[in-house]
């Protein structure tokens, strides 16, 4: 399933979805956390991205494992080291994007007022704490997606 797409290795194709969706998730999550007036506009996008970005990162991780098994199982030396460094970012990125998605969904729930109320469901203090957590998770996720992409590019393009 994660091996090929139309005869091409799936990983180079899937990672572009994962990178774009993860960056969009971080930007929209920070916007939602910091711009309370824009929350009604951003909520639907944040919920959607919170579902699809972790799925895309999971697919990128799985396709990367298949690519290594199929084409680079015996890679050693400098190439093998670069691949290992790149592969080392897969699980931390998946965990961070999943944590960001979960935190974002909780924040959307917390800031959506209950019927007949104009206040946040969990109160102002909880909303501020969740907002700070989402911003921190977004920063960590942005760092990891950059490092994963950079190490992947170095694995492919370094000689």
PyMOL commands that set and color helices and strands:
alter all, ss='L'
color gray80, all
select helices_A, chain A and resi 10-34+36-71+77-111+124-157
alter helices_A, ss='H'
color red, helices_A
select strands_A, chain A and resi 4-5+8-9
alter strands_A, ss='S'
color yellow, strands_A
deselect
rebuild
show_as cartoon
